[in-house]
Amino acid sequence: MANARKPRKPRKTSAGNISSTFGVIRVSEEIDEIDIQRNMVALTWIDDIVNDSNGALEYENTSNGVVAVGYMDDVKVQVDVRLCAERALNLDYWEQGHVPAFVNSNELCIEMGNDYDHQVPDLDLCAALLMLLSSKGVPLTMYPSTLYKFFPFEKLTALLVHEDDTVVKHTLEAMGQLPCLASLRQLKTMVHQARDESLVMITLEALYYGRGMNMKAYLPLLVEISNSDQLASKVRAIEMIGLVVTPSQKEYLPILKRLVQFDDPCVLGPVLDTYIEMAQEDALQDCIHLFRYRNEIWQMEIIRKLCTIQHPLVRNFLSVRYITNAASTYEREFIERYLIEGSETQTEKALVEYVLSSSVFGAGSTTSDEDDDDEFSGLGSLFG
């Protein structure tokens, strides 16, 4: 492959943009001059790296402009330097620490590490990646983990025994994205051979999120890990249980009843939703407990799900919450719609109209707690 063009020293144009080897880079008027100069220095550095690579790196014309190209064995990596600079210099929404590229013609944002310093321009990361691509004999573990999935299965397998758990984690995640049956068999084996719970969970996630596996056979293992003393593994297991268990699997009702008592946001969403849908009105006692001891985020989620259950006890609870001015505006909208849609007889409709009336709603704020208790003590079921 021949060089697409000779390198061009970066310079500012009359319009305030940057002219470079990779094309004209748009620059926002809000960008500091210091940031512009730092990126121009990085562009010069990148040109020097390409020119001094002895042919390992080259420029190439593409439909997206000029890119810098290197190889990892047979894997072609086209680094989009212009796009990287333009995102940084236009205040676009862009998660720093990523390099835009095409890998074997697949558009990809290459993550350059979790401990990335956000004071470092992303173009410096482009330069670091190009230096890796221009070097010989670089161990796979030195490349960004985003690129693991493009390496042969045999090379990934060798990394599963690496002493660094982070390397093993990234390898398992990459295997979850490989289409070959060999990677599927390896992941199933690792479920039982992984050296600790955290790697077991990463393997299960690779199977579920990466391979779309039916996780029914692994539910007992997930339940076991949901009792773990390792918080990270426990949380991930609970999240997956919420996604895997369906309301028809009544045998998991006691498990979900236990999980909803766990004071962590991982319970919100699928776990709580499935439990309430599965238990119906029997979930009300647990919901009341959560109302008392959890914050408002939990309360809205509970209200939203309770509004799918037509039962006298649930209607009583929601009516009282509405009357006593405890519900937020968003909750009130849910409750109003629930009560109106669930009213069938004229008596029920009249009662709902009375509950929703402003006079009743306002009355709740002028009485003491003792008066409220007396008022509702003999009410019984409003809709029974």
C-alpha positions in Angstrom: 0.0 0.0 0.0 1.5 3.4 -1.0 1.3 6.5 1.1 -1.9 8.4 0.2 -0.2 11.8 0.6 2.8 13.4 2.1 2.5 14.7 5.7 1.4 18.3 6.0 2.5 20.4 8.9 -0.6 21.3 11.0 -1.5 25.0 10.8 -4.4 27.2 11.7 -6.5 28.5 8.8 -8.0 31.9 8.5 -11.4 30.5 9.7 -9.8 29.2 12.9 -9.7 25.6 11.9 -6.7 23.3 11.6 -5.3 22.1 8.3 -3.5 18.8 8.6 -2.3 15.6 6.9 -5.7 14.1 7.7 -7.8 16.9 6.3 -9.3 20.1 7.7 -10.3 19.8 11.4 -13.1 22.0 12.5 -12.5 23.9 15.7 -15.2 25.4 17.9 -14.8 29.1 18.9 -15.2 28.0 22.5 -12.0 26.0 22.6 -9.1 27.5 24.5 -6.0 28.3 22.4 -3.9 26.1 24.8 -6.0 23.1 23.8 -5.7 23.9 20.1 -1.9 24.1 20.4 -1.8 20.8 22.3 -3.7 19.0 19.6 -1.5 20.6 16.9 1.6 19.3 18.6 -0.1 15.8 18.8 -0.8 15.9 15.1 2.9 16.6 14.4 3.9 13.8 16.7 1.6 11.4 14.8 3.1 12.4 11.5 6.6 11.7 12.9 5.5 8.3 14.2 4.1 7.3 10.8 7.2 8.6 8.9 9.7 6.9 11.3 7.9 3.5 11.2 9.9 2.0 8.3 6.7 1.2 6.5 4.9 -0.4 9.4 2.4 2.5 9.4 1.1 4.3 6.3 -1.5 6.9 5.3 -4.6 5.7 3.4 -7.4 7.5 1.6 -10.9 6.3 2.6 -14.4 7.5 2.2 -14.0 9.2 5.6 -10.8 11.0 4.7 -7.1 10.2 5.3 -6.4 7.7 8.1 -3.3 6.2 9.6 -3.0 2.4 9.1 -1.2 -0.3 10.9 -1.5 -4.1 11.4 -1.6 -6.6 14.3 -0.7 -9.8 12.5 -3.5 -9.9 9.9 -5.8 -7.4 11.7 -6.0 -4.1 9.9 -6.4 -1.0 12.1 -7.3 2.3 10.5 -7.0 5.1 13.0 -9.3 8.1 12.2 -7.1 10.9 13.5 -9.1 13.7 12.0 -12.4 12.5 13.6 -10.7 12.1 17.0 -9.3 15.6 16.9 -12.6 17.1 15.7 -14.6 15.5 18.5 -12.3 16.9 21.0 -12.1 20.4 19.5 -15.9 20.9 19.0 -17.2 20.0 22.4 -19.2 17.2 21.0 -20.6 14.6 23.3 -17.7 12.2 23.3 -16.5 9.9 26.0 -12.8 10.7 26.3 -10.2 8.0 26.4 -11.4 6.4 23.1 -9.8 6.3 19.7 -12.2 6.2 16.6 -11.0 3.6 14.2 -11.9 0.9 11.6 -10.7 -2.6 12.6 -10.9 -5.1 9.7 -13.5 -2.6 8.2 -15.6 -2.6 11.4 -16.2 0.8 12.8 -15.0 0.8 16.4 -14.2 3.1 19.3 -11.0 1.7 20.9 -11.0 2.1 24.6 -7.5 2.9 25.7 -7.8 2.0 29.4 -9.9 2.5 32.5 -7.3 4.6 34.3 -7.1 7.1 31.5 -6.1 10.7 32.5 -8.7 13.1 31.1 -6.2 15.9 30.9 -4.4 14.0 28.1 -5.7 14.9 24.6 -7.3 11.9 22.8 -4.8 12.5 19.9 -2.0 11.5 22.3 -3.9 8.2 22.6 -3.9 7.9 18.8 -0.2 8.4 18.9 0.3 5.7 21.6 -1.8 3.2 19.6 0.1 3.9 16.4 3.4 3.3 18.3 2.1 -0.1 19.4 1.1 -0.9 15.8 4.5 0.1 14.5 6.4 -2.2 17.0 7.3 -5.8 16.6 6.7 -8.6 19.1 4.2 -6.7 21.2 2.4 -9.1 23.6 -1.4 -9.2 23.2 -1.9 -8.0 26.7 -0.4 -4.6 25.8 -3.0 -3.9 23.2 -6.3 -2.2 24.3 -8.8 -4.9 25.4 -11.3 -3.6 22.8 -9.2 -5.3 20.1 -9.0 -8.7 21.8 -12.1 -10.0 19.9 -10.2 -9.6 16.6 -7.5 -12.0 17.5 -7.6 -15.7 16.8 -9.3 -18.0 19.3 -6.0 -19.8 20.0 -4.3 -16.7 21.2 -7.2 -15.8 23.4 -7.3 -19.2 25.0 -3.7 -18.9 26.1 -4.6 -15.7 28.1 -7.2 -17.5 30.2 -4.4 -18.7 32.6 -2.8 -15.3 32.8 -2.0 -14.3 36.4 -3.7 -10.9 36.0 -7.4 -11.3 36.5 -8.1 -8.1 34.4 -6.5 -9.8 31.4 -8.6 -12.9 32.0 -11.7 -10.7 32.3 -11.1 -9.0 29.0 -10.4 -12.3 27.4 -13.7 -13.8 28.5 -15.6 -10.7 27.4 -13.9 -11.0 23.9 -14.8 -14.7 23.7 -18.4 -13.8 24.3 -18.3 -11.9 21.0 -16.6 -14.6 18.9 -19.0 -16.6 16.8 -17.1 -19.9 16.7 -18.4 -22.9 18.6 -14.9 -23.4 20.2 -15.3 -20.2 22.1 -18.8 -21.2 23.3 -17.4 -24.5 24.6 -14.5 -22.7 26.3 -16.9 -20.3 28.1 -19.0 -23.2 29.4 -15.9 -24.9 30.7 -14.7 -21.7 32.4 -18.0 -21.4 34.4 -16.7 -24.4 36.4 -13.0 -23.8 36.2 -12.7 -20.0 36.9 -10.7 -19.4 40.0 -13.1 -17.1 41.8 -16.7 -15.8 41.8 -15.9 -12.6 40.0 -14.5 -14.5 37.0 -17.5 -16.9 37.1 -19.9 -13.9 36.8 -17.9 -12.4 33.9 -18.1 -15.8 32.2 -21.9 -16.0 32.7 -22.2 -12.4 31.4 -20.2 -13.3 28.3 -22.6 -16.2 27.7 -25.7 -14.2 28.3 -24.9 -10.8 26.9 -22.4 -11.9 24.3 -23.8 -15.2 23.1 -27.5 -14.8 24.0 -27.5 -18.1 25.9 -30.5 -19.4 27.7 -29.4 -19.2 31.3 -32.0 -21.5 32.9 -29.4 -24.1 33.6 -27.2 -21.6 35.4 -30.0 -20.1 37.6 -29.0 -22.2 40.7 -25.4 -21.0 40.4 -26.7 -17.4 40.1 -28.8 -17.8 43.2 -25.8 -19.2 45.1 -23.7 -16.1 44.1 -26.5 -13.8 45.1 -25.7 -14.8 48.7 -22.0 -14.0 48.2 -20.0 -11.8 50.6 -18.3 -10.2 47.5 -20.5 -7.2 46.8 -19.6 -6.8 43.2 -20.4 -10.4 42.3 -23.6 -10.4 44.4 -24.9 -7.3 42.6 -24.1 -8.7 39.2 -25.8 -12.0 40.0 -28.9 -10.3 41.3 -29.1 -8.1 38.1 -28.9 -11.2 35.9 -31.5 -13.1 38.0 -33.8 -10.2 37.4 -33.3 -10.5 33.6 -33.5 -14.3 33.4 -36.3 -15.3 35.8 -39.8 -14.9 34.4 -43.1 -14.4 36.3 -44.2 -18.0 35.4 -41.3 -19.5 37.3 -43.1 -19.5 40.6 -40.5 -21.7 42.3 -38.2 -18.7 42.4 -40.8 -16.6 44.4 -39.0 -17.2 47.8 -35.7 -16.2 46.2 -37.1 -12.9 44.7 -38.8 -12.2 48.1 -35.3 -12.4 49.7 -33.6 -10.3 47.0 -36.0 -7.4 47.1 -35.0 -6.8 50.7 -31.4 -6.1 49.6 -30.7 -2.4 49.9 -29.1 -1.8 46.6 -30.2 -0.2 43.3 -29.6 -3.5 41.5 -32.9 -4.6 42.9 -34.8 -1.9 41.1 -36.1 -2.7 37.6 -36.4 -6.4 36.6 -36.0 -8.0 40.0 -38.6 -5.8 41.7 -40.9 -5.9 38.7 -40.8 -9.7 38.4 -41.3 -10.2 42.1 -44.4 -7.9 42.2 -45.8 -9.4 39.0 -45.3 -12.9 40.4 -46.5 -12.4 43.9 -49.4 -9.9 43.0 -51.2 -8.7 46.1 -49.0 -10.9 48.3 -46.1 -8.5 47.5 -47.9 -5.6 49.1 -46.5 -6.2 52.6 -42.9 -6.2 51.3 -43.7 -3.1 49.2 -45.0 -1.2 52.3 -41.7 -2.2 54.0 -39.7 -0.7 51.1 -41.8 2.5 51.2 -40.8 2.9 54.8 -37.1 2.2 54.5 -36.1 3.1 51.0 -35.8 6.4 49.2 -38.2 8.0 46.7 -36.6 6.3 43.7 -37.8 3.0 45.0 -41.2 4.3 45.8 -41.9 5.4 42.2 -40.8 2.0 40.9 -43.1 0.3 43.3 -46.1 2.5 42.5 -45.6 2.0 38.8 -45.7 -1.8 39.2 -48.5 -1.9 41.8 -50.7 0.0 39.3 -50.7 -3.2 37.2 -52.5 -5.2 39.9 -56.3 -5.0 40.2 -57.0 -6.0 43.8 -58.9 -4.4 46.7 -55.9 -4.3 49.0 -53.7 -2.6 46.4 -56.5 -0.1 45.6 -56.8 0.7 49.3 -53.1 1.3 49.6 -52.9 3.5 46.6 -56.0 5.4 47.5 -54.7 6.2 51.0 -51.3 7.2 49.6 -53.1 9.6 47.2 -55.4 11.1 49.9 -52.6 11.7 52.4 -50.6 13.8 50.0 -47.7 11.3 50.2 -47.4 10.7 46.5 -45.3 12.8 44.1 -47.0 14.5 41.1 -45.7 11.7 38.9 -47.0 9.0 41.2 -50.4 10.8 41.4 -50.8 10.6 37.7 -50.2 6.8 37.8 -52.6 6.4 40.7 -55.4 8.5 39.1 -55.3 6.6 35.9 -55.2 3.2 37.8 -58.2 4.1 40.0 -60.2 5.4 37.1 -59.5 2.5 34.7 -60.2 -0.1 37.4 -63.6 1.3 38.3 -66.5 -0.7 36.8 -69.6 -0.1 38.9 -71.3 3.3 39.4 -70.5 3.0 43.2 -66.8 2.5 42.5 -66.7 5.4 40.0 -68.4 7.7 42.6 -65.9 6.6 45.3 -62.9 7.2 43.0 -64.2 10.6 42.1 -64.5 11.4 45.8 -61.0 10.1 46.5 -59.5 12.2 43.6 -61.4 15.4 44.5 -59.3 18.3 45.7 -61.4 18.8 48.9 -60.5 15.3 50.2 -56.9 15.7 49.1 -56.5 19.0 50.9 -58.1 17.7 54.0 -55.3 15.3 54.6 -52.8 18.2 55.4 -55.0 19.8 58.1 -55.4 16.9 60.5 -52.9 15.4 62.9 -51.4 12.0 62.6 -53.7 10.7 65.3 -56.8 12.1 63.4 -55.6 10.3 60.3 -55.4 7.1 62.2 -58.9 7.5 63.6 -60.3 8.4 60.2 -59.1 5.3 58.4 -59.1 2.8 61.3 -62.5 1.4 60.5 -62.5 2.0 56.8 -61.9 -1.7 55.9 -61.7 -2.3 52.2 -62.7 0.5 49.9 -63.2 -1.7 47.0 -64.0 -5.1 48.4 
